[in-house]
Amino acid sequence: MITGTVGKDGLPTVLLAVAGQTWRATIDTGFNGDLELSHHLAPLVNPRFFARGRSILAGGQSVEEDHYLVE
């Protein structure tokens, strides 16, 4: 289980270890089941392209996006 906090701004956050560094991450309450990383973190985790896929957002919008695998 990951323990997090709710900031003064009302956003829930957790600390995640990525590539040997700790990063503060905001929890998306419309979570689609995948983890999204900022583009600037990509070189740290060596992502491999997996497929182009469609995600349904919390507001019902459908977006197409690239999916990557990270070990």
C-alpha positions in Angstrom: 0.0 0.0 0.0 1.2 3.5 -0.8 0.6 6.2 1.8 0.1 9.8 0.7 -1.0 13.1 1.8 -3.5 15.8 0.8 -2.0 19.2 0.4 -3.4 22.6 1.3 -4.5 22.8 -2.4 -6.7 19.7 -1.9 -4.6 17.5 -4.2 -3.7 14.0 -3.1 0.0 13.2 -3.6 2.3 10.3 -3.0 6.1 9.9 -3.2 7.3 7.4 -5.8 10.7 6.0 -6.4 11.6 6.2 -10.1 15.1 5.4 -11.4 16.6 5.7 -7.9 15.1 9.1 -7.2 12.0 10.1 -5.3 9.3 12.1 -7.0 6.2 13.7 -5.7 3.2 12.5 -7.8 -0.4 13.8 -7.9 -3.1 11.2 -7.7 -5.5 11.4 -10.7 -8.9 10.6 -9.4 -10.0 9.7 -12.9 -7.2 7.0 -13.0 -7.2 4.8 -16.1 -5.0 2.1 -14.6 -1.8 3.2 -16.1 1.1 5.3 -14.7 1.9 8.4 -16.6 5.4 9.9 -16.3 6.5 13.3 -17.4 8.5 13.3 -20.6 11.6 14.6 -18.8 11.7 11.3 -16.8 11.8 9.1 -20.0 15.6 9.0 -20.3 15.8 7.7 -16.7 13.6 4.6 -17.2 14.4 3.6 -20.9 10.8 3.2 -22.1 10.1 0.8 -25.0 7.2 1.6 -27.3 4.4 -1.0 -26.9 1.3 0.2 -28.8 -0.9 3.1 -29.6 -4.1 2.9 -27.5 -7.2 4.7 -26.5 -7.9 5.8 -22.9 -11.2 7.1 -21.6 -10.8 10.1 -19.3 -12.9 10.8 -16.2 -15.1 13.3 -18.1 -15.9 10.7 -20.7 -13.4 12.0 -23.3 -11.5 9.5 -25.4 -7.9 10.2 -26.2 -5.4 8.2 -28.2 -1.9 7.9 -26.8 1.3 5.9 -27.0 1.9 3.2 -24.4 5.3 2.2 -23.3 6.8 -0.7 -21.2 9.2 0.1 -18.4 11.0 -2.6 -16.4 
